[in-house]
Amino acid sequence: MSDSPDFSGLDGGDEQDAADIVRDVVTWYSTRLAAERRTPVPDEERIEELAAARQAALADQAQLATADPAETSRIATVYAARLKDLKES
């Protein structure tokens, strides 16, 4: 039937991997943001940096819903490197 959506490219592989990686980065930022807000004297600049980075990651996460395979791969690569850096910091 030509009216049905084409899900042939959505095998859960690369798209799911990219979504998982971006979600892990969002979680990292959320955790650090919550911890900074709980400190006795929160660093407002750090809170703004973390919130902005988290928001950017959420925007990229939303973009995955309509990204083509090349964009999905790019996002996954960028976020895999970012997650590695964040975990090492």
C-alpha positions in Angstrom: 0.0 0.0 0.0 1.6 3.3 -1.1 0.0 5.3 1.7 1.8 3.4 4.5 5.0 5.0 5.9 8.3 3.5 4.9 10.1 2.2 7.9 12.6 0.1 5.9 15.5 2.2 7.1 14.6 2.0 10.7 16.1 -1.3 11.8 17.0 0.0 15.2 20.8 -0.2 14.4 22.6 3.1 13.8 19.6 5.2 14.7 19.2 3.4 18.1 23.0 3.6 18.8 23.0 7.3 18.0 20.0 7.9 20.3 21.6 5.9 23.1 24.8 7.9 22.9 23.1 11.3 22.8 20.9 10.1 25.7 24.0 9.2 27.7 25.4 12.7 27.1 22.1 14.3 28.1 22.2 12.2 31.3 25.8 13.2 32.1 24.9 16.9 31.8 21.7 16.5 33.8 23.6 14.7 36.6 26.3 17.4 36.8 23.7 20.2 36.6 21.7 18.7 39.5 24.9 18.2 41.5 26.0 21.8 40.9 22.6 23.2 41.9 22.9 21.2 45.2 26.3 22.7 46.2 26.3 25.2 49.1 27.3 28.0 46.7 26.3 27.0 43.2 28.4 28.4 40.4 25.9 30.2 38.2 28.2 30.3 35.3 28.8 26.6 35.4 25.1 26.0 35.7 24.5 28.1 32.6 27.2 26.2 30.7 25.8 22.8 31.7 22.2 23.8 30.9 23.2 25.2 27.5 25.2 22.0 26.6 22.3 19.8 27.8 19.8 21.9 25.7 22.0 21.5 22.6 22.2 17.8 23.2 18.4 17.6 23.5 18.1 19.5 20.2 20.4 17.0 18.5 18.5 14.2 20.1 15.2 15.6 18.6 17.0 16.0 15.2 17.7 12.3 15.1 14.0 11.6 14.5 14.3 13.0 11.0 18.0 12.7 10.3 19.2 10.8 7.2 21.8 8.0 7.7 24.7 10.3 7.1 23.5 12.9 9.7 22.7 10.1 12.1 26.3 8.8 11.7 27.7 12.3 12.2 25.7 12.9 15.4 26.7 9.4 16.8 30.4 10.1 16.0 30.3 13.6 17.6 28.5 12.4 20.7 30.6 9.3 21.2 33.7 11.5 21.3 32.0 14.0 23.6 30.9 11.2 26.0 34.4 9.8 26.1 35.8 13.3 26.9 33.1 13.9 29.5 33.7 10.6 31.3 37.5 11.4 31.3 37.0 14.9 32.8 
